[in-house]
Amino acid sequence: MLTSRVSRLSVSLTLNIVEKVRELRRRGVDVLDLSVGEPEHNSPQFVKDAGCKAIESDFTRYTAAAGIVELREAIVEKLKRDNSLTYTPKQIVVGNGAKHAIANAMLALVEPGDEVIIPEPCWLSYPELVWLAGGDVVFAPTKVEDGFHIRAETLERLLTPRTKLVLLNSPCNPTGAVLSRADMESLAEVLRAHRAWILSDEIYEYLRFDGREHVSPAQMPGLYERTVVINGVSKSYSMTGWRIGYGAGPEPVAEAMLKIQSQMTSSACSVSQKAALAGIRAGLDFPNSMREDFEKRRALVYDELAACKGLKVPKPEGAFYAFPQIPGMWGATAKGKVIKDSADFTDYLLDEYHVALVPGSAFRAPDCIRISFANADEIVKEAVKRVVQAVGDLK
Ligand SMILES: Cc1ncc(COP(=O)(O)O)c(C=O)c1O
């Protein structure tokens, strides 16, 4: 009855976790939740004021499908200021979140028979969106020993004439890896020798630690012409629920993304566009202060995890996630329960220690767990202590 298109898709695994946490809390259990994929900060006041003003002044009608021109102009200025990239408003399509912009780009560029290379572990929606577009995913493995940075030789080995698109995500969810300029240059050298497009998800751009720089593949010689940059306000201005993200790319791709969006959803919400405009125009004070919070909290998380013998964990370089590997997990038992993979481990952690995490299996890394540090310091500290105790229980 249903199409083959949906047969491979699954409902986001994180929804299951949210459901379990809700059920435990309903029973009065005090759950420490480190499964969250959004900053705990409220949207800044100037963003909320702009949203209210939009409503009060009846800015509540359809807008241009690609987004209001002021917002696209502000995005153009942002891309110039932060990334030294030159675009015109015609090259920008504002959608309902970065996820929507990624879906538009996939539908514009990928068709049945095309291969899309995705570094693994990866954010859970990427493969699903490739499958929705009818493409085939080729996973490019990365290693904990390399801090989950993709190696140029791995990419080179996997590129074929069928490769239509290569996905990059730096800073990375779930691994916290940030690609350096040297990483990007070696990847660019490989990419220049092929014809594949590049989809660069830069949604965590401002959340980088130890003064790391952000490097976009669109900055690399020869790659601007075949890169679509994805970004948005969800993580940078703590605006996840407002649903504003965007894609920036060569005009024919932007036009194609716009055609798709104009038939499927029309514009993103008019009120949210005004709020996002206020955020982007306000510059970097707010994202920088969030970054300071996360960087301080990273120390709480990393020091504790790094001292735990049962874990291998790269120091998070950006975003707000630690992604430890638990090498002793396979076939271990904990308090009489057999742990077969990370989902068993996170179930056990939730049941016995009341800490919620996302299992690495959600990101195609079944021997890892994702610890989000987007929660209050005391909660993060206590939860990580319990994770370490739970790892110590494994026999
Ligand atoms: C890597 C990555 N890209 C994109 C998104 C989606 O962003 P948005 O809320 O703007 O759709 C997320 C959200 O968790 C993410 O982690």
The ligand as a Gaussian input file, in Angstrom:
#p B3LYP/6-31G(d) Opt

LIG

0 1
 C       24.071000      18.249000      12.293000
 C       22.710000      18.853000      12.297000
 N       22.248000      19.414000      11.174000
 C       21.025000      19.956000      11.122000
 C       20.207000      19.966000      12.229000
 C       18.825000      20.531000      12.112000
 O       18.766000      21.867000      12.351000
 P       17.363000      22.636000      12.279000
 O       16.769000      22.586000      13.651000
 O       17.717000      24.024000      11.855000
 O       16.511000      21.933000      11.272000
 C       20.650000      19.406000      13.427000
 C       19.765000      19.378000      14.618000
 O       19.949000      18.659000      15.557000
 C       21.935000      18.836000      13.466000
 O       22.415000      18.295000      14.593000

